[in-house]
Amino acid sequence: MREAFIKLHISILLAGFTGLFGKLISLNEGLLVWYRMMFAALLLFIILAVSKKLVAISWQEQLKIAGTGFLLGLHWVFFYGSIKIANVSVGVVCFSLVGFFTALLEPLIIRRRFRVKELLFSLITVAGIILIFQFDMRYRTGIIIGIISSALAALFTITNKKVGVRHPSRMMLLYEMAGGFIGLSILLPFYLYFFPVSTILPDRTDFLYLLLLALVCTIGLYLLQIQVLKTISAFTVNLSYNLEPVYSIILAMLFFGEAKELNTAFYIGLGLICISVLLQTREALISKAK
């Protein structure tokens, strides 16, 4: 159990590093995500083929999984766009709104009743974001893009849950990465037309970062989660991932000195978001106990 919890927090730390790569990689957010999904799909296919763990899935199901992967790709584009326009701290704090959008969208998509407590707890997060929104004019565009990113992440989570119950998670990841890559390949020429770049090829440093992002923070993160779930419940794992934004902010402060860019309003807003997460965690624990 102790080893499983160590692996769990290593996986959360790896998830926290994904935001840092948004600052480290010089490519724009569209190319960054395009390369990430391409490398992840290729590497995972090789790993599964060598280990003989590829499973046949019908074309209809492949298309559904690929569609959810395209949603994930769009979420990542907006997530890294928020980080590049603002900073890592702003990008990951906006990601905390996923709970709010899930509380709004899930009842509409799966046709269940709205849960008042979920909405109330999520509104505390919204209050925190509104407070952060006012702390610096330079970051407002980044915050708006980050909010769109969190809405797409919520939509991905809901649709992924509906599709994923029928298939092994390793095949889900493979087809999601491939679907996201194909979907972004169609959109990328239009994206680059409106946001032109000097080169679409990564330099040596970016190439290394992209490989690390795909291999360690995408596939490695997934493999760690699979190992952890053999010992620790999915419920505990999901609650523990509430620490991801905290890890990301601490890492951003250590690597990029972002503490100098943030003022009191940011920290009060972050405090409200942490309170919201704690309340949601407590409510989930109570519901689980029942």
C-alpha positions as CSV (number, residue, x, y, z in Angstrom):
1,M,0.0,0.0,0.0
2,R,2.8,2.4,0.9
3,E,4.5,1.8,-2.5
4,A,1.2,2.3,-4.3
5,F,0.7,5.7,-2.6
6,I,4.3,6.7,-3.5
7,K,3.5,5.8,-7.1
8,L,0.2,7.8,-6.9
9,H,2.0,11.0,-5.9
10,I,4.7,10.5,-8.5
11,S,1.9,10.3,-11.1
12,I,0.3,13.5,-9.7
13,L,3.8,15.2,-9.8
14,L,4.2,14.1,-13.4
15,A,0.7,15.6,-14.2
16,G,1.9,18.8,-12.5
17,F,4.9,18.9,-14.9
18,T,2.7,18.9,-18.0
19,G,2.0,22.6,-17.4
20,L,5.7,23.4,-17.2
21,F,6.3,21.9,-20.6
22,G,4.0,24.6,-22.0
23,K,6.5,27.2,-21.0
24,L,9.6,25.1,-21.8
25,I,8.6,24.2,-25.4
26,S,9.0,27.2,-27.8
27,L,6.4,25.8,-30.3
28,N,3.0,27.4,-30.3
29,E,0.2,25.5,-28.4
30,G,-1.3,24.0,-31.6
31,L,2.0,22.4,-32.7
32,L,2.9,21.4,-29.2
33,V,-0.3,19.4,-28.8
34,W,-0.1,18.0,-32.3
35,Y,3.4,16.6,-31.7
36,R,2.5,15.4,-28.2
37,M,-0.4,13.3,-29.5
38,M,1.5,12.0,-32.5
39,F,4.5,10.9,-30.3
40,A,2.2,9.4,-27.6
41,A,0.2,7.5,-30.2
42,L,3.2,6.1,-32.0
43,L,5.1,5.2,-28.8
44,L,2.0,3.6,-27.1
45,F,1.3,1.6,-30.3
46,I,4.8,0.2,-30.3
47,I,4.6,-0.6,-26.6
48,L,1.3,-2.4,-27.0
49,A,2.4,-4.2,-30.1
50,V,5.6,-5.5,-28.6
51,S,3.8,-6.6,-25.4
52,K,1.0,-8.1,-27.5
53,K,-1.8,-6.2,-25.7
54,L,-3.5,-4.7,-28.8
55,V,-7.2,-5.4,-28.8
56,A,-9.5,-5.3,-31.8
57,I,-12.3,-2.6,-31.6
58,S,-15.1,-2.0,-34.1
59,W,-14.9,1.0,-36.5
60,Q,-17.9,2.6,-34.9
61,E,-16.3,2.4,-31.4
62,Q,-13.0,3.6,-32.8
63,L,-14.7,6.7,-34.2
64,K,-16.4,7.4,-30.8
65,I,-13.1,7.1,-29.0
66,A,-11.3,9.2,-31.6
67,G,-13.9,11.9,-31.1
68,T,-13.3,12.1,-27.4
69,G,-9.6,12.2,-28.2
70,F,-10.2,15.2,-30.4
71,L,-12.0,16.9,-27.5
72,L,-8.9,16.2,-25.3
73,G,-6.7,17.7,-28.0
74,L,-8.8,20.9,-28.1
75,H,-8.6,21.1,-24.3
76,W,-4.8,20.8,-24.4
77,V,-4.5,23.5,-27.1
78,F,-6.5,26.0,-25.0
79,F,-4.7,24.9,-21.8
80,Y,-1.3,25.5,-23.2
81,G,-2.5,28.6,-24.9
82,S,-3.5,30.0,-21.5
83,I,-0.1,29.1,-20.1
84,K,1.8,30.7,-23.0
85,I,-0.3,33.9,-22.9
86,A,-0.4,34.2,-19.1
87,N,1.7,31.8,-17.0
88,V,1.6,28.2,-15.6
89,S,-0.1,29.3,-12.4
90,V,-3.0,31.0,-14.2
91,G,-3.4,28.0,-16.6
92,V,-3.7,25.4,-13.8
93,V,-5.9,27.5,-11.6
94,C,-8.4,28.0,-14.4
95,F,-8.3,24.2,-14.8
96,S,-9.9,24.0,-11.3
97,L,-13.2,25.1,-13.0
98,V,-13.6,21.6,-14.5
99,G,-15.7,20.7,-11.5
100,F,-18.0,23.6,-12.1
101,F,-18.5,22.8,-15.8
102,T,-19.0,19.1,-15.0
103,A,-21.7,20.0,-12.5
104,L,-23.5,22.0,-15.2
105,L,-22.9,19.8,-18.2
106,E,-23.1,16.2,-16.9
107,P,-26.9,16.4,-15.9
108,L,-27.6,17.8,-19.4
109,I,-25.6,15.1,-21.2
110,I,-26.4,12.0,-19.2
111,R,-29.9,13.3,-18.1
112,R,-29.6,13.2,-14.4
113,R,-30.8,15.7,-11.8
114,F,-28.7,18.7,-10.9
115,R,-26.9,18.3,-7.6
116,V,-27.3,21.6,-5.7
117,K,-24.2,21.0,-3.4
118,E,-22.0,20.4,-6.5
119,L,-23.1,23.7,-8.0
120,L,-22.7,25.6,-4.7
121,F,-19.2,24.2,-4.0
122,S,-18.2,24.9,-7.6
123,L,-19.5,28.5,-7.3
124,I,-16.8,29.1,-4.7
125,T,-14.2,28.2,-7.4
126,V,-15.9,30.6,-9.7
127,A,-15.6,33.4,-7.1
128,G,-11.9,32.6,-6.8
129,I,-11.5,32.8,-10.6
130,I,-13.3,36.1,-10.7
131,L,-11.0,37.5,-8.0
132,I,-7.9,36.2,-9.9
133,F,-9.4,37.7,-13.1
134,Q,-9.0,41.2,-11.6
135,F,-5.4,40.8,-10.4
136,D,-3.6,41.9,-13.6
137,M,-4.8,43.1,-17.0
138,R,-2.0,41.2,-18.7
139,Y,-3.4,37.9,-17.8
140,R,-7.1,38.4,-18.6
141,T,-6.9,36.8,-22.1
142,G,-5.0,33.9,-20.6
143,I,-7.7,33.4,-18.0
144,I,-10.5,33.5,-20.6
145,I,-8.7,30.9,-22.7
146,G,-8.1,28.8,-19.5
147,I,-11.8,28.9,-18.7
148,I,-12.6,27.6,-22.2
149,S,-10.0,24.9,-21.7
150,S,-11.7,23.8,-18.4
151,A,-15.1,23.6,-20.2
152,L,-13.6,21.4,-22.9
153,A,-11.9,19.2,-20.2
154,A,-15.3,18.7,-18.5
155,L,-16.9,17.8,-21.8
156,F,-14.1,15.3,-22.5
157,T,-14.4,13.7,-19.0
158,I,-18.1,13.2,-19.4
159,T,-18.0,11.8,-22.9
160,N,-15.0,9.7,-22.1
161,K,-16.8,8.1,-19.2
162,K,-19.7,7.2,-21.4
163,V,-17.6,5.6,-24.1
164,G,-14.8,4.1,-21.9
165,V,-16.9,1.6,-19.9
166,R,-16.8,-0.8,-22.8
167,H,-13.1,-0.9,-23.6
168,P,-9.6,-1.5,-22.0
169,S,-8.2,1.8,-20.8
170,R,-4.9,1.2,-22.7
171,M,-6.8,1.0,-26.0
172,M,-8.9,4.1,-25.1
173,L,-5.6,6.0,-24.6
174,L,-4.2,4.8,-27.9
175,Y,-7.3,5.7,-30.0
176,E,-7.7,9.0,-28.2
177,M,-4.2,10.0,-29.0
178,A,-4.6,8.9,-32.6
179,G,-8.0,10.6,-32.9
180,G,-6.7,13.9,-31.4
181,F,-3.7,13.8,-33.7
182,I,-5.9,13.2,-36.8
183,G,-8.4,15.9,-35.8
184,L,-5.7,18.5,-35.1
185,S,-4.0,17.6,-38.4
186,I,-7.1,18.7,-40.2
187,L,-7.4,22.0,-38.2
188,L,-3.7,22.8,-38.0
189,P,-3.3,24.4,-41.5
190,F,-6.2,26.8,-40.7
191,Y,-4.7,27.4,-37.3
192,L,-1.3,28.2,-38.7
193,Y,-2.9,30.5,-41.3
194,F,-4.3,32.8,-38.5
195,F,-1.3,32.2,-36.2
196,P,1.7,31.9,-38.5
197,V,5.0,30.6,-37.2
198,S,8.6,30.8,-38.6
199,T,9.0,27.0,-38.5
200,I,6.8,24.0,-37.7
201,L,9.8,21.7,-36.9
202,P,10.9,21.5,-33.3
203,D,14.6,22.2,-32.5
204,R,16.7,19.7,-30.7
205,T,15.7,21.0,-27.2
206,D,11.9,21.1,-28.1
207,F,12.2,17.6,-29.6
208,L,13.6,16.2,-26.3
209,Y,10.9,18.0,-24.3
210,L,8.2,16.7,-26.6
211,L,9.4,13.1,-26.2
212,L,9.5,13.5,-22.4
213,L,6.0,15.0,-22.4
214,A,4.7,12.1,-24.5
215,L,6.6,9.3,-23.0
216,V,6.8,10.3,-19.3
217,C,3.9,12.7,-18.7
218,T,1.4,10.9,-21.0
219,I,2.2,7.2,-21.3
220,G,4.3,6.9,-18.1
221,L,1.6,8.7,-16.2
222,Y,-1.0,6.3,-17.6
223,L,1.0,3.2,-16.7
224,L,1.6,4.4,-13.1
225,Q,-2.2,5.0,-12.7
226,I,-2.9,1.4,-13.9
227,Q,-0.4,0.0,-11.3
228,V,-1.8,2.2,-8.6
229,L,-5.5,1.2,-9.3
230,K,-4.6,-2.4,-8.6
231,T,-4.1,-1.5,-4.9
232,I,-5.9,1.9,-4.4
233,S,-9.5,2.6,-5.3
234,A,-10.4,4.8,-8.2
235,F,-12.3,7.0,-5.8
236,T,-9.1,7.7,-3.7
237,V,-7.0,8.3,-6.9
238,N,-9.5,10.8,-8.2
239,L,-9.6,12.7,-4.9
240,S,-5.8,12.8,-4.7
241,Y,-5.6,14.4,-8.2
242,N,-7.1,17.5,-6.7
243,L,-3.5,18.2,-5.6
244,E,-2.4,18.5,-9.3
245,P,-2.9,22.4,-9.5
246,V,-1.1,22.8,-6.2
247,Y,1.9,20.8,-7.5
248,S,1.9,22.7,-10.7
249,I,2.0,26.1,-9.0
250,I,4.8,25.0,-6.7
251,L,6.8,23.7,-9.6
252,A,6.2,26.9,-11.6
253,M,7.4,29.0,-8.7
254,L,10.5,26.9,-8.3
255,F,11.4,26.7,-12.0
256,F,10.1,30.1,-13.4
257,G,10.0,32.3,-10.3
258,E,6.3,33.0,-10.9
259,A,5.8,34.0,-7.2
260,K,7.1,37.4,-8.2
261,E,4.3,37.9,-10.8
262,L,1.5,37.0,-8.4
263,N,-0.2,39.4,-5.9
264,T,-2.5,39.1,-2.9
265,A,-5.7,38.9,-5.1
266,F,-4.3,35.8,-6.8
267,Y,-3.5,34.0,-3.5
268,I,-6.9,34.9,-2.0
269,G,-8.6,33.5,-5.2
270,L,-6.4,30.4,-5.0
271,G,-7.4,30.0,-1.3
272,L,-11.1,30.0,-2.3
273,I,-10.4,27.4,-4.9
274,C,-8.7,25.2,-2.3
275,I,-11.7,25.6,0.0
276,S,-14.0,24.5,-2.8
277,V,-11.8,21.4,-3.5
278,L,-11.8,20.5,0.2
279,L,-15.6,20.9,0.5
280,Q,-16.1,18.7,-2.6
281,T,-13.6,16.1,-1.2
282,R,-15.4,16.1,2.1
283,E,-18.8,15.7,0.4
284,A,-17.5,12.9,-1.7
285,L,-16.1,11.1,1.3
286,I,-19.4,11.4,3.1
287,S,-21.3,10.1,0.0
288,K,-18.8,7.2,-0.3
289,A,-19.3,6.3,3.4
290,K,-23.0,6.1,2.9
